Amino acid sequence: MPKTQKPAPALTIEELARRAGLSTRNVRAYRTAGLLPPPRLEGRTGRYGDEHLRRLTVVARLQRRGWSLAAIRDALAAQDAGRSLEELLDLSAEAGRDWVDELFDDHHPTAGPDALLPYGVWN
């Protein structure tokens, strides 16, 4: 007889926060900021699953790496939409050009770096 998989546990916000090592206030703030999808409702109680816990883990890791919540929200939204990193960063790599070059396309120095020395910028 084949084993049936148990459904993922439905967690309350308190249980989710405890497992993620966060306060319920932070979980609510992340939900409001668009970092978490809405919970499944059972009556008036929100129920969270493994996907919510996974996303909170991703948010914590990216924050430790210095990402802002806005950048994390954009990255998660792009992932949800199936977009690539190049699409997220709006990098349409032209033939023969590296995508990093495109990051500096809007920077057109009018003079070399020595031109800034008289103004004390590099001192």
Sequence and secondary structure as in RCSB ss.txt:
>XXXX:A:sequence
MPKTQKPAPALTIEELARRAGLSTRNVRAYRTAGLLPPPRLEGRTGRYGDEHLRRLTVVARLQRRGWSLAAIRDA
LAAQDAGRSLEELLDLSAEAGRDWVDELFDDHHPTAGPDALLPYGVWN
>XXXX:A:secstr
          B HHHHHHHHT  HHHHHHHHHTTSS   EEETTEEEB HHHHHHHHHHHHHHHTT  HHHHHHH
HHHHHTT  HHHHTT    TT  HHHHHTTT   SS GGGGGGGTS  
